[in-house]
């Protein structure tokens, strides 16, 4: 089996610990088989085999590595060079010298990084001075840092001059050399370089080098750069950050929500390696709306093995929030049906379910038996009997104090009993008979801006619904611009001033209106209200007159259009210059979506048939959105698939009709 895995490169090294690797490959025949595969494999597979041989401490591996390195192109040479040991035989050092001179800069830099790891005696056998004038600033930097131990005064002077140079290339060489040297004496020069840095590249290099000096009190220096606009700077700052107390832990937790995956991973590693651990702070962060942050917190809870007591406290606190949403939704459900009421009701219901799912995921992580994961699958089953059995099994498995507050929230067909449980365990208010109190309460939800916005939207569309006007006026000063705008509309209507009647028509839709326009559109119909709000907030509204070109065939495109009012024609230019109408697209549909995925010219023209209003989604905003909500891209792919099937069916029908006509 191992031989087959070796031949096929199908053994995942990341899943194996060192003792497991040594146990699996203890047989010398298997080890030799692995070496033979390494020597015969193409460059793409050589790294896989070499990494495993390195883990096995294969004898004289350096000799075999250098043999393969000399056969490869520069890209694959760099990959294997880093596997060389810190004590290679002398002949290999001579061959490295030759490679560094004859190969490109990337190979030379990697070889000089390898030389930096060698003992002073071995470094002396490598001609480092010849690289101090190398075209690559990185090669010069690593040559200078490697020379430091043998001629410290000369190298100190050289590196210091480079750092203070007006030439950016020399400055980068000095900064990198200072960090690679590992000498604390360069701390002051690097701090000054950080303070004076004019470019993100210099700043990132200086932060990285300061961290390389193995100093442990750098938070005062790097913290301001954790929010820098350049991801290289944020990554360097996060890599140098140390978690030492609750404040620094919370700072690192916030970086788990960064847009850059490397920064999120660096923040996770800083938390994992920290001497300070606070399970409550990690669990509390599960309330954060960012999906990336929550995913990393779940992994950290698993890897750090946070205590059961903290997890159960978290679960209890979270479930109180779920009961609050349940209580609020029951009050809203009693109002007359309309679009605004249904939108708020959907949001409250989704928030309640999201909390319950979050609690279950955290409990699954803590359950070492694996039983809870199986039970949770059953809870999601549509079969009522399977669902009921899973609830019963969950009740048996969990602590009774926890199960008695969790189980009622899972019983969708018994909301009244769940509300009673919320009142009994958490003392929740009853909003069934006091709608004014419910409106006032929802406007104070500072932890959920969507609830505030949707409540104001409900008040705008239901003038007879009572509310204390000071509550509305407070929302006019909210930090969120959508809430401020909606509160102003409500206040205007309630004071007898109707902006729709007394001012020129404003074509700009409010965020809830845009959400209602998005909900029926096929590519967005699976998104919840929170996710729709994220989409709506990046859309740009635009108006077109009748007979106006929206998209010109052959032009570059990077925008998806959603029609919220009007109708357009899809036109194709024939070889004789005439236009062929391919299709009509009406309100509620979309076009131009291929521009979000490919950089190709528009394949058809779009012209309005009557005055139209549209929402535009630009490619950059779409890419950011998909990183947060990947299901959007999956839904669009399903829509494309459906269209292709319809097109194939249409072609098939045409071919059948043609065949029948010929017959």
Rosetta blueprint (number, residue, H / E / L):
1 X L
2 X H
3 X H
4 X H
5 X H
6 X H
7 X H
8 X H
9 X L
10 X L
11 X L
12 X L
13 X H
14 X H
15 X H
16 X L
17 X L
18 X H
19 X H
20 X H
21 X H
22 X H
23 X H
24 X H
25 X L
26 X L
27 X L
28 X H
29 X H
30 X H
31 X H
32 X H
33 X H
34 X H
35 X H
36 X H
37 X H
38 X H
39 X H
40 X H
41 X L
42 X L
43 X H
44 X H
45 X H
46 X H
47 X H
48 X H
49 X H
50 X H
51 X H
52 X H
53 X H
54 X H
55 X H
56 X L
57 X L
58 X L
59 X L
60 X L
61 X H
62 X H
63 X H
64 X H
65 X H
66 X H
67 X H
68 X H
69 X H
70 X L
71 X L
72 X L
73 X L
74 X H
75 X H
76 X H
77 X H
78 X H
79 X H
80 X H
81 X H
82 X L
83 X L
84 X L
85 X L
86 X L
87 X L
88 X L
89 X L
90 X H
91 X H
92 X H
93 X H
94 X H
95 X H
96 X H
97 X H
98 X H
99 X H
100 X H
101 X H
102 X H
103 X L
104 X L
105 X H
106 X H
107 X H
108 X H
109 X H
110 X H
111 X H
112 X H
113 X H
114 X H
115 X H
116 X H
117 X L
118 X L
119 X L
120 X H
121 X H
122 X H
123 X H
124 X H
125 X L
126 X L
127 X L
128 X L
129 X H
130 X H
131 X H
132 X L
133 X L
134 X L
135 X L
136 X L
137 X H
138 X H
139 X H
140 X H
141 X H
142 X H
143 X H
144 X H
145 X H
146 X H
147 X H
148 X L
149 X L
150 X L
151 X L
152 X H
153 X H
154 X H
155 X H
156 X H
157 X H
158 X H
159 X H
160 X H
161 X H
162 X H
163 X H
164 X L
165 X L
166 X L
167 X L
168 X H
169 X H
170 X H
171 X H
172 X H
173 X H
174 X H
175 X H
176 X H
177 X H
178 X H
179 X H
180 X H
181 X H
182 X L
183 X L
184 X H
185 X H
186 X H
187 X H
188 X H
189 X H
190 X H
191 X H
192 X H
193 X H
194 X H
195 X H
196 X H
197 X L
198 X L
199 X L
200 X H
201 X H
202 X H
203 X H
204 X H
205 X H
206 X H
207 X H
208 X H
209 X H
210 X H
211 X H
212 X H
213 X L
214 X L
215 X L
216 X L
217 X L
218 X L
219 X H
220 X H
221 X H
222 X H
223 X H
224 X H
225 X H
226 X H
227 X H
228 X L
229 X L
230 X L
231 X H
232 X H
233 X H
234 X H
235 X H
236 X H
237 X H
238 X H
239 X H
240 X H
241 X L
242 X L
243 X L
244 X L
245 X L
246 X H
247 X H
248 X H
249 X H
250 X H
251 X H
252 X H
253 X H
254 X H
255 X H
256 X L
257 X L
258 X L
259 X L
260 X L
261 X H
262 X H
263 X H
264 X H
265 X H
266 X H
267 X H
268 X H
269 X H
270 X H
271 X H
272 X H
273 X L
274 X L
275 X L
276 X L
277 X L
278 X L
279 X H
280 X H
281 X H
282 X H
283 X H
284 X H
285 X H
286 X H
287 X H
288 X L
289 X L
290 X L
291 X H
292 X H
293 X H
294 X H
295 X H
296 X H
297 X H
298 X H
299 X H
300 X H
301 X H
302 X H
303 X H
304 X H
305 X L
306 X L
307 X L
308 X H
309 X H
310 X H
311 X H
312 X H
313 X H
314 X H
315 X H
316 X H
317 X H
318 X H
319 X H
320 X H
321 X H
322 X H
323 X H
324 X H
325 X H
326 X H
327 X H
328 X H
329 X H
330 X H
331 X H
332 X H
333 X H
334 X L
335 X L
336 X L
337 X L
338 X L
339 X H
340 X H
341 X H
342 X H
343 X H
344 X H
345 X H
346 X H
347 X H
348 X H
349 X H
350 X H
351 X H
352 X H
353 X H
354 X H
355 X H
356 X H
357 X H
358 X H
359 X H
360 X H
361 X H
362 X H
363 X H
364 X H
365 X H
366 X H
367 X L
368 X L
369 X L
370 X L
371 X H
372 X H
373 X H
374 X H
375 X H
376 X H
377 X H
378 X H
379 X H
380 X L
381 X L
382 X L
383 X L
384 X H
385 X H
386 X H
387 X H
388 X H
389 X H
390 X H
391 X H
392 X H
393 X H
394 X H
395 X H
396 X H
397 X H
398 X L
399 X L
400 X H
401 X H
402 X H
403 X H
404 X H
405 X H
406 X H
407 X H
408 X H
409 X H
410 X H
411 X L
412 X L
413 X L
414 X L
415 X H
416 X H
417 X H
418 X H
419 X H
420 X H
421 X H
422 X H
423 X H
424 X H
425 X H
426 X H
427 X L
428 X L
429 X L
430 X L
431 X L
432 X L
433 X L
434 X L
435 X H
436 X H
437 X H
438 X H
439 X H
440 X H
441 X H
442 X H
443 X L
444 X L
445 X L
446 X L
447 X L
448 X L
449 X H
450 X H
451 X H
452 X H
453 X H
454 X H
455 X H
456 X H
457 X H
458 X H
459 X H
460 X H
461 X H
462 X L
463 X L
464 X L
465 X L
466 X L
467 X L
468 X L
469 X H
470 X H
471 X H
472 X H
473 X H
474 X H
475 X H
476 X L
477 X L
478 X L
479 X L
480 X L
481 X H
482 X H
483 X H
484 X H
485 X H
486 X H
487 X H
488 X H
489 X H
490 X H
491 X H
492 X H
493 X H
494 X H
495 X L
496 X L
497 X L
498 X L
499 X H
500 X H
501 X H
502 X H
503 X L
504 X L
505 X L
506 X L
507 X L
508 X L
509 X L
510 X L
511 X H
512 X H
513 X H
514 X H
515 X H
516 X H
517 X H
518 X H
519 X H
520 X L
521 X L
522 X H
523 X H
524 X H
525 X L
526 X L
527 X L
528 X L
529 X H
530 X H
531 X H
532 X H
533 X H
534 X H
535 X H
536 X H
537 X L
538 X L
539 X L
540 X E
541 X E
542 X E
543 X E
544 X E
545 X L
546 X L
547 X L
548 X L
549 X E
550 X E
551 X E
552 X L
553 X L
554 X L
555 X L
556 X E
557 X L
558 X L
559 X E
560 X E
561 X E
562 X E
563 X E
564 X E
565 X E
566 X L
567 X E
568 X E
569 X E
570 X E
571 X E
572 X E
573 X E
574 X L
575 X L
576 X L
577 X L
578 X L
579 X E
580 X E
581 X E
582 X E
583 X E
584 X E
585 X E
586 X E
587 X L
588 X L
589 X L
590 X E
591 X E
592 X L
593 X H
594 X H
595 X H
596 X H
597 X L
598 X L
599 X L
600 X L
601 X E
602 X L
603 X L
604 X L
605 X E
606 X E
607 X E
608 X E
609 X L
610 X L
611 X L
612 X E
613 X E
614 X E
615 X E
616 X E
617 X E
618 X E
619 X H
620 X H
621 X H
622 X H
623 X H
624 X H
625 X H
626 X H
627 X H
628 X H
629 X L
630 X L
631 X H
632 X H
633 X H
634 X H
635 X H
636 X H
637 X H
638 X H
639 X H
640 X H
641 X H
642 X H
643 X H
644 X H
645 X H
646 X H
647 X H
648 X H
649 X H
650 X H
651 X H
652 X H
653 X H
654 X H
655 X H
656 X H
657 X H
658 X H
659 X H
660 X H
661 X H
662 X H
663 X L
